[in-house]
Amino acid sequence: MPAITREEVAHLALLSRLDLSEDELAHYAEQLDVILGSVARVSQAVQQLGQGQDIPPTSHALPLVNVTRPDVEQPCLDPADVLSQAPAAQDQRFRVPRILGED
């Protein structure tokens, strides 16, 4: 795979509307070349491993399992009991101090 050039990075920066300095263009060209090389090596390994085998693509190394509990309806607190414990209540709601100066 050919190396990504500074001109290609400059073109990508132009399309992305990024104002990169010459030093940044050279730096990003080097970094993108390493990234693309790594992707190519992974792709090559997958092709070598997958020859004659049906290897499904994965997004995680381990299977994901839903660990949440099922929703079960349970009795809740009586609103009157809860509001009786509040410092202030109004119209079956908690009354809290105003924190903004709005009317």
Number of C-alpha atoms within 10 A of each C-alpha: 7 7 12 17 16 18 12 12 20 21 13 12 14 12 9 9 9 11 11 14 10 11 10 14 19 17 14 18 20 16 13 16 17 14 12 15 16 12 12 13 12 12 12 12 11 13 13 11 12 12 9 8 9 8 11 6 7 8 7 7 6 7 7 8 6 5 6 6 6 6 6 6 6 6 6 6 8 8 10 10 9 13 16 12 10 12 9 12 14 9 6 11 13 15 13 11 7 8 6 6 5 5 4
